[in-house]
Amino acid sequence: MTLESHKKIELTLSSVFRYNNFTYKYEGDNIELKQILNELEVYMKYIKRLRNRYGINKNYSMESIIEKILLPIAKDNYKFHIQAFYESLKYVKEKLEPFCEKSNSDAKNNDITVGECPYIKGILSLLNDLIIDFNEIYSQIEEHFLNNPQDRKSGVRRVIMGREILYLSIDILIKNLPNKESYHSAVSIFLLRQTIEISILRALNICYFIDNNGNEQKFKIDDIFDFIQNNEKYIKIPVSISLLKKIINWSNFYIHKGVSGYHWQIIMSQLALIPLHRMSQDDKNTSIHGIQINKNFYYNDLEPKIKEFLKLKDAQVIRFKNPECLLTDNVFE
């Protein structure tokens, strides 16, 4: 297999997002999805060979991968970044394959093309971003960690300007989301952080705290995490607190500094957080929420203990009608 064979996917994706100002359409709209999947298969075989070359010969757990890839690329964790990239390629492939299967099952339909479905184009935009990210770190890995000097080096701008964030906000509000704008991906980092904080607080049924004058009382989400760890016998979170903290800390680079991460970091973090919203059940009840809290603890001990822990004894807890968790008789070991 030549170098050019696995590069075909890059040329195809470039065509998919190349706009022709004379015909007023994207040049790659007529490319068949089957072709892209075939080229992706070749590319994944190339990455699999790289994994072997880099000594990646075991399947790491998702949590162990994420624990490592939320740190800057270094000699002791670059293998995890490669593995996360490969897992993300599999994720994209799984998103695209059903469209080909549906097309092939209907004899009246020709093979589906890229321009027929905006969703397909969005997934291909993600694939394009993943490959661009990988091209950037490949030269770093080869040169800095494997002492293999590189003639060609690539990279993308990861620092997002304030005006771009403003216009991104406008685009989202009016539902105008061009497929190939790298800073659009960065907003999902902010949402990852928000889903962690909101999911945890809604499970505990905490909206906010107020004092006797009706003023909101501030607290840190890290203190909420510490409270949960101190009461893990009664509160079961299907994602480790350590991992939740790492994702939040990693998100600071974008939220406070406007620096976006690699796309496999986003994908793997998203996959890790799905259990927060996966159905849970005990012997009596079923919930659409993944977090479980002992019922007796919730009704009798949660409020006084958390106010004491946060040093907000005189505060009032403002609640929603119901907690977003499974209330259970179980106690967790």
Phi, psi and chi 1 to 4 in degrees:
 res  aa     phi    psi   chi1   chi2   chi3   chi4
   1 MET       -  126.2 -171.7  177.3  -62.8      -
   2 THR   -87.2  166.3   64.5      -      -      -
   3 LEU   -59.7  -38.3  176.8   66.8      -      -
   4 GLU   -65.5  -30.9  -71.5   73.8   20.2      -
   5 SER   -64.5  -41.2   62.9      -      -      -
   6 HIS   -82.2  -11.1   75.2  -99.6      -      -
   7 LYS   -84.1  -10.2  -73.2  -74.3 -174.6 -179.5
   8 LYS   -58.6  -37.1  -72.8 -179.1 -179.7  178.1
   9 ILE   -60.9  -35.0 -176.2   81.4      -      -
  10 GLU   -67.6  -41.3  -63.3 -176.1   43.6      -
  11 LEU   -66.4  -39.8  -62.3  174.6      -      -
  12 THR   -64.7  -45.5  -61.0      -      -      -
  13 LEU   -64.4  -35.9  -69.2  172.7      -      -
  14 SER   -60.7  -39.8  175.9      -      -      -
  15 SER   -67.9  -36.7  177.2      -      -      -
  16 VAL   -58.7  -36.4  165.6      -      -      -
  17 PHE  -107.5   15.2  -63.0  107.4      -      -
  18 ARG   -92.0  116.0 -171.4 -176.0  -59.3  122.1
  19 TYR   -90.5  131.9 -168.2   75.6      -      -
  20 ASN   -97.0  113.5 -169.5  -43.4      -      -
  21 ASN   -73.7  -10.4  -70.2  -43.7      -      -
  22 PHE   -90.7  -38.2  -65.1   99.8      -      -
  23 THR   -97.1   -9.0   60.4      -      -      -
  24 TYR    58.0   43.9  -59.9  104.8      -      -
  25 LYS  -155.0  166.6   65.7  178.5 -177.0  178.4
  26 TYR   -78.7  137.1  -72.3   94.1      -      -
  27 GLU   -66.3  -25.6  -65.1 -179.3    7.9      -
  28 GLY   -97.1   11.9      -      -      -      -
  29 ASP   -61.3  -26.7  -82.1   -1.5      -      -
  30 ASN   -93.4    3.3  -66.6  -35.4      -      -
  31 ILE   -70.2  132.7  -65.6  175.0      -      -
  32 GLU   -75.4  140.1  -67.9 -178.7   -3.9      -
  33 LEU   -61.7  -33.9 -178.8   57.9      -      -
  34 LYS   -57.7  -40.2 -177.4 -172.2  -64.7 -176.1
  35 GLN   -61.8  -44.3  173.3 -168.5  -29.9      -
  36 ILE   -64.6  -40.7  -66.1  177.0      -      -
  37 LEU   -64.5  -37.8  -78.8  169.6      -      -
  38 ASN   -64.0  -42.8  -71.3  -21.2      -      -
  39 GLU   -68.6  -34.4  -68.8  174.2   -2.8      -
  40 LEU   -66.0  -38.1  176.4   56.7      -      -
  41 GLU   -60.7  -42.6 -173.8   70.8   31.6      -
  42 VAL   -63.2  -42.8  171.9      -      -      -
  43 TYR   -63.9  -40.8 -174.1   81.1      -      -
  44 MET   -67.1  -32.2  -69.7  178.6   68.1      -
  45 LYS   -65.3  -37.4  -71.9  179.4 -180.0  177.2
  46 TYR   -63.3  -45.4  159.3   69.4      -      -
  47 ILE   -65.7  -35.6  -60.2  -59.9      -      -
  48 LYS   -63.9  -37.8 -165.2  170.1 -176.0  178.8
  49 ARG   -66.1  -37.7  -68.1 -155.7  -46.5  -82.1
  50 LEU   -62.8  -40.5  -87.0 -175.6      -      -
  51 ARG   -58.4  -43.2  -72.3  169.6   68.4 -117.6
  52 ASN   -64.2  -41.0  -67.1  -25.2      -      -
  53 ARG   -64.5  -36.0  178.4 -174.6  162.9 -163.2
  54 TYR   -84.9    3.6  -67.3  153.5      -      -
  55 GLY    77.4   25.3      -      -      -      -
  56 ILE   -90.7   91.6  -55.3  172.5      -      -
  57 ASN  -119.7   19.5   48.6   22.4      -      -
  58 LYS  -139.6  157.1   61.2  179.8  -70.6 -172.4
  59 ASN   -93.8  110.9  -67.3  -39.8      -      -
  60 TYR   -79.7  150.8  -57.8  104.1      -      -
  61 SER   -68.6  155.6   68.7      -      -      -
  62 MET   -58.1  -42.0  179.6 -179.4  -67.3      -
  63 GLU   -64.5  -41.4 -176.2  159.1  -28.2      -
  64 SER   -67.0  -34.2   63.1      -      -      -
  65 ILE   -64.4  -49.0  -69.3  173.7      -      -
  66 ILE   -66.1  -37.7  -60.9  172.8      -      -
  67 GLU   -55.5  -34.3  -68.8  -88.7   -4.7      -
  68 LYS   -88.9  -38.2  -65.0  -70.7 -173.0  178.8
  69 ILE   -80.6   -9.7   66.5  171.5      -      -
  70 LEU   -84.4    7.2  -65.0 -177.0      -      -
  71 LEU  -107.5  156.1  -60.1  170.4      -      -
  72 PRO   -56.4  149.6  -23.3   33.4      -      -
  73 ILE   -64.5  127.7  -66.4  176.1      -      -
  74 ALA  -143.4  175.2      -      -      -      -
  75 LYS   -62.1  -30.3 -168.8  169.5 -174.8  177.9
  76 ASP   -92.6    1.6   63.8  -11.9      -      -
  77 ASN  -137.3    1.1   74.9  -12.6      -      -
  78 TYR   -63.1  -28.3   74.9   84.4      -      -
  79 LYS   -63.5  -34.3  -66.4 -179.4 -179.9 -179.4
  80 PHE   -70.2  -34.8  -68.6   88.0      -      -
  81 HIS   -64.4  -41.4  -80.9  -87.7      -      -
  82 ILE   -63.0  -44.1  -62.1  -64.7      -      -
  83 GLN   -63.6  -40.8 -177.4   63.9   22.4      -
  84 ALA   -64.8  -38.0      -      -      -      -
  85 PHE   -62.5  -44.5  173.2   57.4      -      -
  86 TYR   -63.6  -42.7 -175.2   72.9      -      -
  87 GLU   -63.4  -33.7  -65.1  -62.9  -34.0      -
  88 SER   -71.0  -34.9  -63.4      -      -      -
  89 LEU   -63.5  -41.0  -67.8  175.6      -      -
  90 LYS   -61.9  -39.9  -72.3  165.7   58.0  178.2
  91 TYR   -60.6  -46.3  169.7   83.8      -      -
  92 VAL   -63.8  -43.5  167.8      -      -      -
  93 LYS   -60.8  -41.1 -173.4  168.0  178.2  -78.1
  94 GLU   -66.3  -29.7  -70.6  168.7    0.7      -
  95 LYS   -72.8  -31.0  -68.1  -74.8 -173.2 -176.8
  96 LEU   -89.3  -33.0  -67.5  172.9      -      -
  97 GLU   -57.6  -40.0  -75.7  176.4  -29.6      -
  98 PRO   -58.7  -28.2  -26.0   35.4      -      -
  99 PHE   -68.4  -38.0  -70.4   93.2      -      -
 100 CYS   -69.8  -39.7  -91.7      -      -      -
 101 GLU   -63.1  -41.5  -67.1  168.5    1.3      -
 102 LYS   -65.0  -40.8 -177.6  177.3  179.7 -179.3
 103 SER   -65.5  -42.4  175.4      -      -      -
 104 ASN   -72.3  -22.7  -67.7  -24.8      -      -
 105 SER   -80.3  -11.5   65.9      -      -      -
 106 ASP  -113.3  106.7 -171.0  -14.7      -      -
 107 ALA   -62.7  -21.7      -      -      -      -
 108 LYS   -77.2  -19.9  -64.3  179.3 -178.6  179.1
 109 ASN   -94.0  141.8  -72.2  -18.8      -      -
 110 ASN   -80.1  171.4  -64.2  -39.8      -      -
 111 ASP   -59.3  137.9  -67.9  -37.6      -      -
 112 ILE   -68.8  142.9 -167.6  166.2      -      -
 113 THR  -108.1  163.2   58.2      -      -      -
 114 VAL   -59.5  -40.2  169.3      -      -      -
 115 GLY   -74.9   -5.8      -      -      -      -
 116 GLU   -79.0  -18.3  -69.8 -177.7   53.2      -
 117 CYS  -145.4  117.1  177.7      -      -      -
 118 PRO   -58.2  -32.7  -23.3   33.4      -      -
 119 TYR   -62.5  -42.3  178.8   81.3      -      -
 120 ILE   -60.5  -43.3  -69.3  175.6      -      -
 121 LYS   -64.7  -35.5 -143.3  163.7 -172.2  179.8
 122 GLY   -64.7  -42.3      -      -      -      -
 123 ILE   -65.1  -39.6  -64.6  -64.3      -      -
 124 LEU   -66.7  -33.2  -66.4  179.8      -      -
 125 SER   -63.4  -40.7  177.7      -      -      -
 126 LEU   -63.0  -43.7  173.6   58.6      -      -
 127 LEU   -59.5  -43.1  174.3   59.3      -      -
 128 ASN   -60.9  -43.7 -170.3   65.9      -      -
 129 ASP   -64.4  -39.4  -71.6  -26.3      -      -
 130 LEU   -60.0  -45.8  -79.5  164.6      -      -
 131 ILE   -67.7  -39.0  -67.3  174.9      -      -
 132 ILE   -61.4  -43.6  -70.0  172.8      -      -
 133 ASP   -59.9  -43.8  -78.5   -8.9      -      -
 134 PHE   -65.9  -39.7  174.8   72.7      -      -
 135 ASN   -59.0  -31.6  -73.0  -18.1      -      -
 136 GLU   -69.9  -45.4  177.6  179.6  -33.9      -
 137 ILE   -82.5  -20.0   70.4  156.8      -      -
 138 TYR   -59.0  -46.6  172.5   77.4      -      -
 139 SER   -65.8  -34.6   58.8      -      -      -
 140 GLN   -64.3  -45.4  -64.7  179.4   38.6      -
 141 ILE   -62.9  -48.6  -68.0  170.3      -      -
 142 GLU   -62.9  -41.9  -70.7  -71.3  -39.4      -
 143 GLU   -82.1  -47.8 -170.1  161.1  -89.6      -
 144 HIS   -85.9  -30.6  -61.9  -55.1      -      -
 145 PHE  -107.9  -22.3  -51.7  137.9      -      -
 146 LEU  -116.9    6.5  -59.1  178.0      -      -
 147 ASN    53.4   42.2  -62.0  -43.1      -      -
 148 ASN  -119.9   90.4 -177.7   15.9      -      -
 149 PRO   -55.1  141.0  -23.4   34.1      -      -
 150 GLN  -114.1  131.1  -61.9  -66.2  -63.3      -
 151 ASP   -76.9  -38.9  -65.3  -33.1      -      -
 152 ARG  -103.5  129.2  -68.3 -176.5  176.9 -178.2
 153 LYS  -131.7  141.8  -61.0  177.9 -176.9  178.9
 154 SER  -129.6  162.3   64.1      -      -      -
 155 GLY  -172.5  163.1      -      -      -      -
 156 VAL  -128.2  159.0  -63.9      -      -      -
 157 ARG   -74.8  123.6  178.2  172.3   61.3   88.3
 158 ARG  -109.2   -9.7  -61.5 -164.5  176.5  -83.1
 159 VAL   -87.6  119.5  178.1      -      -      -
 160 ILE   -97.6  131.2  -57.4  168.0      -      -
 161 MET   -79.4  156.5  -64.6 -175.7  -67.7      -
 162 GLY   -60.4  -37.9      -      -      -      -
 163 ARG   -66.2  -33.5   67.0 -178.8  -61.8  -86.6
 164 GLU   -66.7  -39.2  -69.0  174.5  -40.2      -
 165 ILE   -64.8  -40.6  -63.6  172.2      -      -
 166 LEU   -60.5  -49.4  170.4   61.9      -      -
 167 TYR   -71.5  -26.0  -74.3  107.6      -      -
 168 LEU   -64.2  -43.4  171.5   58.8      -      -
 169 SER   -58.8  -42.1  173.3      -      -      -
 170 ILE   -65.2  -44.4  -66.1  170.5      -      -
 171 ASP   -59.6  -43.3  -76.8  -17.7      -      -
 172 ILE   -64.5  -42.6  -69.8  173.3      -      -
 173 LEU   -62.5  -38.3 -174.0   62.8      -      -
 174 ILE   -96.4   11.3   63.3  175.1      -      -
 175 LYS    58.5   41.0  -59.2  175.8  178.5   61.5
 176 ASN  -114.1   96.2  174.4   40.1      -      -
 177 LEU  -122.7   89.0  -64.6  176.1      -      -
 178 PRO   -56.3  144.3  -20.7   31.6      -      -
 179 ASN   -68.8  -37.8  -75.8  -46.2      -      -
 180 LYS  -111.3   71.9 -161.2 -172.8  176.2 -167.1
 181 GLU  -134.2  109.1  -67.5  -70.6   -6.7      -
 182 SER   -60.3  -31.8   59.3      -      -      -
 183 TYR   -73.2  -13.3   60.3   86.5      -      -
 184 HIS   -65.5  -33.9  -79.7   83.5      -      -
 185 SER   -65.6  -32.1  -57.6      -      -      -
 186 ALA   -64.8  -28.0      -      -      -      -
 187 VAL   -63.7  -26.4   73.7      -      -      -
 188 SER   -66.3  -23.6   63.5      -      -      -
 189 ILE   -65.4  -43.6  -61.7  173.7      -      -
 190 PHE   -60.8  -42.0  177.2   86.9      -      -
 191 LEU   -67.7  -30.6  -64.4  176.0      -      -
 192 LEU   -60.5  -45.9  -78.3  174.5      -      -
 193 ARG   -62.3  -42.7 -177.8 -167.7 -175.1  100.8
 194 GLN   -65.7  -40.2 -170.4  177.1   30.5      -
 195 THR   -66.2  -32.6 -167.2      -      -      -
 196 ILE   -65.2  -52.4  -67.6  172.3      -      -
 197 GLU   -64.5  -45.1  -64.0 -171.2    9.0      -
 198 ILE   -65.9  -42.5  -64.8  -63.1      -      -
 199 SER   -62.5  -42.7  -62.0      -      -      -
 200 ILE   -66.8  -47.1  -63.8  -63.5      -      -
 201 LEU   -67.5  -38.8  -68.2  175.7      -      -
 202 ARG   -68.0  -32.5  -64.8  -78.8  171.6   84.9
 203 ALA   -64.8  -40.1      -      -      -      -
 204 LEU   -79.2   -7.5  -60.1  173.4      -      -
 205 ASN    61.3   48.1 -156.2    2.7      -      -
 206 ILE  -114.0  118.3  -64.6  171.9      -      -
 207 CYS   -88.9  -55.9 -176.5      -      -      -
 208 TYR  -168.5  173.0   52.9   91.7      -      -
 209 PHE  -111.2  143.3  -64.3   90.1      -      -
 210 ILE  -129.8  152.0   59.0  172.8      -      -
 211 ASP   -88.1 -172.8   63.3   15.5      -      -
 212 ASN   -65.6  -18.7  -66.8  -29.6      -      -
 213 ASN   -95.9    4.8  -63.4  -42.9      -      -
 214 GLY    83.7   10.1      -      -      -      -
 215 ASN   -85.3  136.2  -61.0  -45.5      -      -
 216 GLU   -67.6  138.6 -176.4  176.8   -8.7      -
 217 GLN  -104.2  127.0  -58.8  -63.3  -72.6      -
 218 LYS   -81.4  153.0  -57.1  -64.3 -176.2 -178.4
 219 PHE  -152.4  163.6   59.7   88.6      -      -
 220 LYS  -101.2  140.9  -64.5  179.1 -179.5  178.9
 221 ILE   -63.4  -30.1 -168.8   65.5      -      -
 222 ASP   -61.9  -33.7  -83.3   -8.0      -      -
 223 ASP   -68.7  -34.3  -68.4  -25.0      -      -
 224 ILE   -65.0  -42.2  -61.4  -67.2      -      -
 225 PHE   -60.0  -44.1  -72.6  144.9      -      -
 226 ASP   -63.6  -38.4  -68.5  -18.9      -      -
 227 PHE   -61.6  -43.4  172.3   79.5      -      -
 228 ILE   -62.7  -42.7  -68.8  171.8      -      -
 229 GLN   -64.2  -34.2  -73.6 -176.6  -52.0      -
 230 ASN   -71.9  -17.5  -75.7   -0.4      -      -
 231 ASN  -126.0   33.2  -65.7  -82.4      -      -
 232 GLU   -66.5  -12.6   57.8 -173.6    6.4      -
 233 LYS   -68.2  -24.2 -175.4  176.3 -179.1  180.0
 234 TYR  -116.0  -12.6  -54.0  106.5      -      -
 235 ILE  -126.3  121.1  -53.9  172.0      -      -
 236 LYS  -113.1  114.7 -177.6  178.7 -179.0 -178.7
 237 ILE  -104.6  124.9  -50.3  -70.4      -      -
 238 PRO   -76.2    3.9   27.4  -33.8      -      -
 239 VAL  -128.0  137.7 -179.0      -      -      -
 240 SER   -63.7  142.8   75.0      -      -      -
 241 ILE   -59.7  -37.8  -65.2  -64.4      -      -
 242 SER   -57.4  -43.4  170.5      -      -      -
 243 LEU   -69.3  -40.6 -173.5   55.2      -      -
 244 LEU   -59.8  -42.6  -64.0  178.9      -      -
 245 LYS   -63.4  -40.1  -74.5 -176.9  176.1 -179.5
 246 LYS   -66.3  -40.3  -81.3 -173.3  168.5   61.8
 247 ILE   -64.5  -41.8  -66.0  174.3      -      -
 248 ILE   -64.0  -45.5  -75.9 -178.8      -      -
 249 ASN   -63.0  -40.4  -70.6  -24.2      -      -
 250 TRP   -63.0  -36.4  167.3   74.6      -      -
 251 SER   -66.1  -18.4   73.6      -      -      -
 252 ASN   -60.2  -31.0  -73.5  -23.7      -      -
 253 PHE   -61.3  -36.0  -75.4   99.7      -      -
 254 TYR   -83.3  -48.4  170.3   67.8      -      -
 255 ILE   -65.1  -41.5  -66.2  170.8      -      -
 256 HIS  -100.3  -22.6  -61.5  -60.7      -      -
 257 LYS  -118.3   -9.5  -60.9  178.8  177.2   66.4
 258 GLY    68.9   33.3      -      -      -      -
 259 VAL  -113.4  119.4  179.4      -      -      -
 260 SER   -86.2  156.6   63.2      -      -      -
 261 GLY   -99.2 -168.9      -      -      -      -
 262 TYR   -83.0  148.9  -63.5  113.4      -      -
 263 HIS   -68.1  -27.3  -76.5   78.8      -      -
 264 TRP   -71.9  -24.7   53.2   80.5      -      -
 265 GLN   -65.2  -39.9  -66.4  171.8  -47.0      -
 266 ILE   -67.7  -47.6  -57.0  173.1      -      -
 267 ILE   -61.6  -48.3  -69.5  172.9      -      -
 268 MET   -65.0  -36.4  -63.1  -59.7  -72.6      -
 269 SER   -66.2  -40.9  -63.9      -      -      -
 270 GLN   -59.8  -46.3  -71.4  172.5  -20.3      -
 271 LEU   -63.2  -36.9  -67.3  174.6      -      -
 272 ALA   -66.9  -28.1      -      -      -      -
 273 LEU   -88.9   -9.6  -65.0  178.2      -      -
 274 ILE   -55.9  -39.9  -72.1  175.1      -      -
 275 PRO   -58.4  -21.6  -27.8   36.6      -      -
 276 LEU   -59.6  -25.6  -71.9  175.7      -      -
 277 HIS  -121.9   20.2  -52.4  -75.4      -      -
 278 ARG   -91.7  143.7 -174.1  172.8  -72.6  154.5
 279 MET   -56.5  136.3 -175.3  174.0  -67.8      -
 280 SER  -126.2  158.5   59.5      -      -      -
 281 GLN  -156.4  157.1   60.6 -177.2   21.3      -
 282 ASP  -124.1 -159.2   59.1   13.2      -      -
 283 ASP   -69.0  -20.9  -65.7  -23.5      -      -
 284 LYS  -116.1  -33.4  -59.7  177.5 -178.1  177.9
 285 ASN  -129.3  159.1  -55.1  -63.8      -      -
 286 THR  -130.3  141.9  -60.9      -      -      -
 287 SER  -134.6  149.2  171.6      -      -      -
 288 ILE   -77.1   -5.5   62.3  172.2      -      -
 289 HIS  -102.6  145.3  -53.1  -67.2      -      -
 290 GLY   -86.3  -21.6      -      -      -      -
 291 ILE   -80.1  138.2  -62.2  173.5      -      -
 292 GLN  -121.4  139.6  -59.2 -177.7   43.8      -
 293 ILE  -132.9  135.8  -59.7  179.2      -      -
 294 ASN   -60.5  129.9  175.0  -93.2      -      -
 295 LYS   -62.5  -45.6 -172.2 -175.4  -60.3 -178.8
 296 ASN   -62.3  -41.8 -176.6   63.4      -      -
 297 PHE   -63.8  -41.9  176.8   81.2      -      -
 298 TYR   -61.6  -47.3  174.0   80.5      -      -
 299 TYR   -79.2  -29.3  -74.8  114.5      -      -
 300 ASN  -110.0  -30.4  -60.8  -51.0      -      -
 301 ASP  -119.0  -25.5  -61.0  -38.3      -      -
 302 LEU   -58.0  -53.3  175.9   57.0      -      -
 303 GLU   -63.1  -52.2 -178.0  170.9  -25.2      -
 304 PRO   -63.0  -36.4   18.7  -29.8      -      -
 305 LYS   -71.0  -39.5  -76.5 -167.3  172.9 -175.7
 306 ILE   -72.9  -33.8 -160.7  166.9      -      -
 307 LYS   -66.9  -38.3  -71.3 -161.2  -63.5 -174.2
 308 GLU   -66.4  -42.4 -179.6 -179.2    5.3      -
 309 PHE   -63.8  -39.5 -170.6   87.0      -      -
 310 LEU   -86.4    1.6  -61.2  176.0      -      -
 311 LYS    59.2   44.2  -62.4  179.7  172.6   59.1
 312 LEU  -127.0   45.9  -63.8  172.5      -      -
 313 LYS   -58.3  -36.2  -74.5 -174.5  178.3 -178.8
 314 ASP   -90.8    3.0  -63.4  -32.2      -      -
 315 ALA   -83.4  158.2      -      -      -      -
 316 GLN  -105.7  136.5  177.2 -174.5   -7.9      -
 317 VAL   -89.0  123.9 -177.3      -      -      -
 318 ILE   -92.4  121.9  -56.1  -57.8      -      -
 319 ARG  -114.9  163.3  -62.1 -178.9  176.1  -84.4
 320 PHE   -87.9  177.7  -64.5   97.0      -      -
 321 LYS   -65.0  -45.3 -176.2  177.4 -179.2 -179.3
 322 ASN  -135.4  148.7  -63.9  -57.8      -      -
 323 PRO   -74.9  149.5   29.8  -35.0      -      -
 324 GLU   -93.3   70.9  -65.2 -177.2    3.7      -
 325 CYS  -158.6  174.7   67.0      -      -      -
 326 LEU   -95.5  116.8  172.5   67.4      -      -
 327 LEU   -86.7  123.4  -67.7  177.7      -      -
 328 THR  -134.9  159.2  176.0      -      -      -
 329 ASP   -80.4  -11.4  -66.4  -32.7      -      -
 330 ASN   -67.9  149.9  -66.2  -20.9      -      -
 331 VAL  -116.7  139.8  173.5      -      -      -
 332 PHE  -104.6  133.7  -47.1  106.0      -      -
 333 GLU   -81.3      -  -62.1  -62.2  -28.7      -
